[in-house]
Amino acid sequence: MNQQAVGKYRWTVCAMLFFATTVNYLDRQVLSLLAPDLSKEFGWTNSDYANITAVFQFVYAIAMLFAGRVVDRLGTKQAFMLAVTVWSLGAIMHAFSIPVGAGMAATLGAVGIAAVPVSVAGFMLSRAVLAIGEAGNFPAAIKATAEYFPKRERSFATGIFNSGANIGAVLAPISVPWIAAQWGWQAAFIVIGAIGFIWMGLWQVLYEKPEQQKRLGSAELAYINSDVAAAPAAGEQLTTGQEQTITWFQLLAYRQTWAFAFGKFMTDGVWWFFLFWLPKYLSAQYGMEKTAIMAPLAVLYSMTMVGSIGGGWLPTWFINKGYTPYDGRMKAMLLIALCPLVVLLAQPLGYISVWVPVVLIGIGASAHQAWSCNLFTTVSDMFPKTSVASVVGIGGMAGGLGGVLMSKTGGWVFDYFGAMGKIHTGYTIMFAVCAVAYLLAWCVMKVLVPTHSEIEAPRPKFGMPAAAK
């Protein structure tokens, strides 16, 4: 099909999703980049830092469950606006964590509850607010992708917007240490947090549902809906407004939901481990701090852009050979799941140079991004558009809980082996867990859903529109 004749406005939407995801990860990573200095300033142990990051992951996990439902109820445009507003305010709130923590400590002390240290309490609350807002990004972005792209393009579009996570991870080590060095750590949270408000202005102007989008031509709208038009009908096709959202309890009855959730549980924690702990790893093992970590992290996360975009393209090769979109994605994901095994060599070969673990971990992180964009797209392959965000939310909750487990385990392992003077062993253990997680996840997903099986939206009773019930 002639893409020039079809139109390209859907890629403008993809660019906005990319921008949002970049901002999402910029805000998320500020703390990890400042962690070595903040740990010294406030006397945090590895367990203290693990508790702060675990609060983000735990709240993010719970919020993801509800965020998916909110996105399906409010619609993509309004839900995304709400999410970015909350997470931008939460990001800025970090700058005021000390007075916030002091207020929390005073309140808890007044009722006889022993409080955690002021700095820890303040950062925990700030991370919780950030997590509530950031939980809306991926459910809304995946839903927008399902609305604006046919199935054959969804993994590629997801790979592009998901690479915003990599851009955010690259820009953060370049900008955050410099801002903190010039104006203090509080300024880093405020400046980075304020970027979200710029995105909101653009989103308000540029996004509408495809059927209501005046910038979208009729040919492109027909192309976007080509899967619906081509799908063999088991009966009468539902018209717009007749499809019903599948309830949470109904979704939990499907093996497809559990396959996605298990894939997220096993692998999201790996990415968050890399995101939150790599600056401390470079500090603990190589003595690199402040602006010294800029180059290694920028190189590592630049590598992940290749994984995200390349991973989004890879299933197309299988699909062009006759596989269904889901089966093509699973083939691609098996190849991707083998790549993180190179992380097993990061510690044994780390004595050669800091760049050896940086490159090997970069390959593992690249594989995660390739895995992630395909894992997300399996949802829109198997579920109706009205329930995509809800399923992403359920999987996001599972991924968040996996992240909590990884952070808490990492904090305990590093404190235990660090006290013995063997921090190297602690990182060896955690890198081994990261390396094998994807292969295990793929095997379980394949057992749960061995072949493509698409779920239809339920019809309203008596043929009446859902709104009239």
SULZI-V973314 format. One record per residue. N is the residue number from 1. RES is the residue in one small letter. PHI is phi in degrees with one decimal (none if undefined). PSI is psi in whole degrees, 0 to 359 (none if undefined). Layout:
N_RES_PHI_PSI + N_RES_PHI_PSI
//
This chain:
1_m_none_137 + 2_n_-71.5_108 + 3_q_-67.1_330 + 4_q_-64.4_321 + 5_a_-71.6_326 + 6_v_-67.4_318 + 7_g_110.1_164 + 8_k_-133.0_15 + 9_y_-63.7_332 + 10_r_-59.0_332 + 11_w_-76.0_337 + 12_t_-65.4_318 + 13_v_-62.3_317 + 14_c_-59.4_320 + 15_a_-62.2_321 + 16_m_-66.4_322 + 17_l_-66.0_322 + 18_f_-60.5_314 + 19_f_-60.3_314 + 20_a_-61.9_317 + 21_t_-68.0_325 + 22_t_-60.9_312 + 23_v_-63.7_320 + 24_n_-54.8_312 + 25_y_-79.6_333 + 26_l_-59.6_309 + 27_d_-62.8_322 + 28_r_-68.1_328 + 29_q_-93.8_351 + 30_v_-56.0_315 + 31_l_-62.0_316 + 32_s_-63.7_326 + 33_l_-72.7_331 + 34_l_-92.9_355 + 35_a_-56.0_315 + 36_p_-58.1_317 + 37_d_-71.8_318 + 38_l_-65.9_324 + 39_s_-61.2_320 + 40_k_-70.7_317 + 41_e_-64.9_321 + 42_f_-107.5_2 + 43_g_71.0_35 + 44_w_-75.6_141 + 45_t_-86.6_173 + 46_n_-60.7_325 + 47_s_-68.6_323 + 48_d_-60.5_312 + 49_y_-64.3_320 + 50_a_-60.9_321 + 51_n_-65.0_321 + 52_i_-64.7_313 + 53_t_-68.5_326 + 54_a_-67.3_327 + 55_v_-61.3_315 + 56_f_-57.2_312 + 57_q_-68.6_323 + 58_f_-68.9_314 + 59_v_-65.9_320 + 60_y_-59.0_317 + 61_a_-61.5_311 + 62_i_-66.4_317 + 63_a_-65.3_327 + 64_m_-60.0_321 + 65_l_-58.6_315 + 66_f_-81.3_330 + 67_a_-61.4_318 + 68_g_-59.5_319 + 69_r_-68.8_319 + 70_v_-61.4_318 + 71_v_-62.6_316 + 72_d_-65.7_329 + 73_r_-82.5_311 + 74_l_-79.1_334 + 75_g_96.8_158 + 76_t_-61.3_314 + 77_k_-63.3_306 + 78_q_-69.8_322 + 79_a_-65.4_321 + 80_f_-66.2_319 + 81_m_-60.1_315 + 82_l_-62.5_316 + 83_a_-61.6_313 + 84_v_-68.0_326 + 85_t_-60.2_311 + 86_v_-65.9_315 + 87_w_-73.0_331 + 88_s_-67.1_319 + 89_l_-65.9_321 + 90_g_-64.4_321 + 91_a_-63.4_315 + 92_i_-66.0_327 + 93_m_-59.2_333 + 94_h_-57.5_327 + 95_a_-64.2_340 + 96_f_-112.6_25 + 97_s_-63.1_328 + 98_i_-69.5_308 + 99_p_-63.4_325 + 100_v_-63.4_315 + 101_g_-63.7_323 + 102_a_-64.3_319 + 103_g_-64.5_319 + 104_m_-62.4_316 + 105_a_-62.9_319 + 106_a_-64.9_318 + 107_t_-64.7_313 + 108_l_-67.1_322 + 109_g_-65.0_326 + 110_a_-65.9_335 + 111_v_-104.8_13 + 112_g_80.7_19 + 113_i_-101.8_126 + 114_a_-67.1_127 + 115_a_-97.5_156 + 116_v_-73.7_166 + 117_p_-51.5_147 + 118_v_-53.9_312 + 119_s_-64.1_318 + 120_v_-64.3_316 + 121_a_-62.3_316 + 122_g_-64.1_316 + 123_f_-69.8_327 + 124_m_-61.3_313 + 125_l_-65.5_319 + 126_s_-62.9_318 + 127_r_-65.3_326 + 128_a_-65.2_316 + 129_v_-64.4_316 + 130_l_-57.8_317 + 131_a_-64.1_320 + 132_i_-59.3_315 + 133_g_-71.2_314 + 134_e_-66.3_338 + 135_a_-61.9_338 + 136_g_-81.1_345 + 137_n_-62.4_304 + 138_f_-72.9_320 + 139_p_-57.5_318 + 140_a_-69.8_319 + 141_a_-67.7_319 + 142_i_-66.8_322 + 143_k_-65.7_318 + 144_a_-62.1_322 + 145_t_-65.1_318 + 146_a_-65.0_328 + 147_e_-75.1_326 + 148_y_-105.6_354 + 149_f_-133.1_141 + 150_p_-71.5_164 + 151_k_-57.4_324 + 152_r_-65.5_340 + 153_e_-107.0_355 + 154_r_-67.2_318 + 155_s_-67.0_324 + 156_f_-67.5_315 + 157_a_-62.5_319 + 158_t_-63.1_319 + 159_g_-61.4_322 + 160_i_-68.1_308 + 161_f_-69.1_328 + 162_n_-67.5_336 + 163_s_-68.7_347 + 164_g_-59.7_329 + 165_a_-60.6_322 + 166_n_-72.1_320 + 167_i_-63.4_317 + 168_g_-60.8_320 + 169_a_-69.3_332 + 170_v_-78.2_314 + 171_l_-67.1_327 + 172_a_-60.1_308 + 173_p_-67.3_340 + 174_i_-78.6_322 + 175_s_-97.4_317 + 176_v_-62.7_308 + 177_p_-59.6_324 + 178_w_-67.8_314 + 179_i_-60.8_317 + 180_a_-63.7_321 + 181_a_-68.0_327 + 182_q_-82.0_317 + 183_w_-128.5_1 + 184_g_102.4_159 + 185_w_-65.5_330 + 186_q_-62.7_321 + 187_a_-64.0_326 + 188_a_-60.1_317 + 189_f_-67.0_320 + 190_i_-69.7_312 + 191_v_-64.3_312 + 192_i_-67.1_320 + 193_g_-64.1_330 + 194_a_-74.1_344 + 195_i_-62.8_329 + 196_g_-58.8_330 + 197_f_-71.5_333 + 198_i_-66.4_315 + 199_w_-58.8_319 + 200_m_-61.0_322 + 201_g_-63.6_318 + 202_l_-68.6_318 + 203_w_-62.0_319 + 204_q_-60.3_324 + 205_v_-82.7_321 + 206_l_-95.1_341 + 207_y_-107.3_132 + 208_e_-145.6_164 + 209_k_-58.0_148 + 210_p_-52.0_319 + 211_e_-66.2_339 + 212_q_-108.0_0 + 213_q_-83.3_111 + 214_k_-71.8_339 + 215_r_-82.7_356 + 216_l_-99.7_123 + 217_g_-75.3_162 + 218_s_-64.6_326 + 219_a_-66.7_319 + 220_e_-69.9_322 + 221_l_-62.2_318 + 222_a_-64.5_323 + 223_y_-65.9_317 + 224_i_-59.5_321 + 225_n_-92.4_12 + 226_s_-62.7_328 + 227_d_-64.2_319 + 228_v_-66.0_318 + 229_a_-67.8_326 + 230_a_-88.8_346 + 231_a_-68.0_133 + 232_p_-68.0_129 + 233_a_-88.1_133 + 234_a_-79.9_344 + 235_g_-168.2_205 + 236_e_-66.3_133 + 237_q_-70.6_143 + 238_l_-77.5_143 + 239_t_-90.7_165 + 240_t_-56.3_131 + 241_g_96.9_346 + 242_q_-90.3_336 + 243_e_-66.9_142 + 244_q_-109.8_147 + 245_t_-73.7_134 + 246_i_-73.5_135 + 247_t_-70.8_163 + 248_w_-55.0_312 + 249_f_-64.3_324 + 250_q_-66.2_319 + 251_l_-62.4_323 + 252_l_-70.5_348 + 253_a_-83.6_350 + 254_y_-94.1_135 + 255_r_-63.0_331 + 256_q_-61.4_321 + 257_t_-63.7_316 + 258_w_-69.6_327 + 259_a_-63.0_313 + 260_f_-63.7_315 + 261_a_-63.0_319 + 262_f_-67.9_320 + 263_g_-59.6_320 + 264_k_-70.5_318 + 265_f_-59.5_317 + 266_m_-75.6_333 + 267_t_-116.6_335 + 268_d_-61.0_322 + 269_g_-62.3_331 + 270_v_-65.4_313 + 271_w_-63.2_316 + 272_w_-66.6_326 + 273_f_-60.5_313 + 274_f_-62.1_316 + 275_l_-65.2_315 + 276_f_-89.1_334 + 277_w_-107.7_345 + 278_l_-61.6_318 + 279_p_-59.1_320 + 280_k_-70.5_327 + 281_y_-62.8_312 + 282_l_-63.9_327 + 283_s_-72.0_315 + 284_a_-69.9_321 + 285_q_-100.0_336 + 286_y_-124.9_3 + 287_g_65.1_25 + 288_m_-93.0_129 + 289_e_-139.4_164 + 290_k_50.7_232 + 291_t_-70.2_348 + 292_a_-66.1_334 + 293_i_-85.5_357 + 294_m_-61.0_309 + 295_a_-65.0_310 + 296_p_-59.1_317 + 297_l_-70.7_324 + 298_a_-64.1_318 + 299_v_-64.9_314 + 300_l_-59.5_312 + 301_y_-77.8_339 + 302_s_-65.6_324 + 303_m_-61.4_326 + 304_t_-69.3_340 + 305_m_-63.9_323 + 306_v_-63.3_317 + 307_g_-63.4_318 + 308_s_-66.5_310 + 309_i_-74.4_317 + 310_g_-64.9_321 + 311_g_-66.0_327 + 312_g_-70.1_331 + 313_w_-82.7_327 + 314_l_-52.2_315 + 315_p_-60.3_335 + 316_t_-58.7_324 + 317_w_-60.9_317 + 318_f_-71.5_321 + 319_i_-62.5_320 + 320_n_-66.5_341 + 321_k_-90.2_5 + 322_g_108.2_359 + 323_y_-74.2_153 + 324_t_-67.2_158 + 325_p_-53.2_318 + 326_y_-67.2_313 + 327_d_-65.4_323 + 328_g_-63.4_322 + 329_r_-67.2_321 + 330_m_-67.1_324 + 331_k_-61.2_313 + 332_a_-62.3_319 + 333_m_-66.4_330 + 334_l_-65.2_315 + 335_l_-62.9_319 + 336_i_-64.0_321 + 337_a_-65.0_340 + 338_l_-79.4_335 + 339_c_-63.6_319 + 340_p_-63.4_348 + 341_l_-60.4_339 + 342_v_-66.8_341 + 343_v_-64.4_339 + 344_l_-59.0_337 + 345_l_-91.9_355 + 346_a_-59.6_314 + 347_q_-79.2_314 + 348_p_-57.3_327 + 349_l_-102.9_3 + 350_g_-66.4_341 + 351_y_-68.2_339 + 352_i_-66.5_311 + 353_s_-170.6_155 + 354_v_-61.4_334 + 355_w_-71.8_339 + 356_v_-65.7_304 + 357_p_-64.3_328 + 358_v_-61.0_314 + 359_v_-69.5_317 + 360_l_-66.4_317 + 361_i_-67.0_326 + 362_g_-60.7_322 + 363_i_-64.9_316 + 364_g_-62.9_318 + 365_a_-68.0_324 + 366_s_-63.2_318 + 367_a_-62.4_322 + 368_h_-60.1_315 + 369_q_-66.3_323 + 370_a_-64.3_317 + 371_w_-61.8_314 + 372_s_-63.1_315 + 373_c_-66.3_329 + 374_n_-77.2_321 + 375_l_-61.7_314 + 376_f_-58.1_319 + 377_t_-73.7_339 + 378_t_-60.2_333 + 379_v_-65.9_312 + 380_s_-72.8_342 + 381_d_-69.2_325 + 382_m_-109.4_339 + 383_f_-116.4_151 + 384_p_-66.7_156 + 385_k_-57.3_329 + 386_t_-68.6_346 + 387_s_-121.2_2 + 388_v_-58.5_310 + 389_a_-64.3_325 + 390_s_-64.4_318 + 391_v_-67.7_318 + 392_v_-59.7_322 + 393_g_-64.9_318 + 394_i_-62.8_314 + 395_g_-65.0_323 + 396_g_-62.4_322 + 397_m_-61.9_316 + 398_a_-61.8_318 + 399_g_-64.4_321 + 400_g_-64.2_319 + 401_l_-65.3_323 + 402_g_-63.2_323 + 403_g_-65.7_320 + 404_v_-59.4_314 + 405_l_-60.2_318 + 406_m_-65.6_316 + 407_s_-65.6_313 + 408_k_-64.3_318 + 409_t_-63.7_316 + 410_g_-61.0_315 + 411_g_-59.9_316 + 412_w_-66.8_315 + 413_v_-62.4_317 + 414_f_-70.7_322 + 415_d_-66.1_319 + 416_y_-64.1_308 + 417_f_-77.3_333 + 418_g_-65.3_321 + 419_a_-64.2_334 + 420_m_-90.4_0 + 421_g_74.3_24 + 422_k_-128.2_48 + 423_i_-59.7_332 + 424_h_-57.2_319 + 425_t_-65.1_321 + 426_g_-60.2_315 + 427_y_-69.8_328 + 428_t_-60.5_316 + 429_i_-63.7_313 + 430_m_-68.6_323 + 431_f_-66.3_327 + 432_a_-65.2_319 + 433_v_-61.0_316 + 434_c_-61.9_323 + 435_a_-68.4_321 + 436_v_-96.4_353 + 437_a_-61.0_321 + 438_y_-71.3_320 + 439_l_-65.4_320 + 440_l_-64.6_317 + 441_a_-61.0_315 + 442_w_-61.8_317 + 443_c_-61.0_316 + 444_v_-68.4_319 + 445_m_-61.0_319 + 446_k_-66.9_325 + 447_v_-66.7_319 + 448_l_-70.3_319 + 449_v_-131.4_83 + 450_p_-67.5_329 + 451_t_-136.9_165 + 452_h_-61.0_132 + 453_s_-144.5_108 + 454_e_-91.4_141 + 455_i_-103.2_131 + 456_e_-91.9_147 + 457_a_-66.7_139 + 458_p_-67.8_146 + 459_r_-87.3_144 + 460_p_-65.0_147 + 461_k_-65.3_147 + 462_f_62.5_17 + 463_g_70.5_15 + 464_m_-90.5_146 + 465_p_-57.2_147 + 466_a_-57.9_324 + 467_a_-67.4_340 + 468_a_-91.8_355 + 469_k_-73.2_none
//
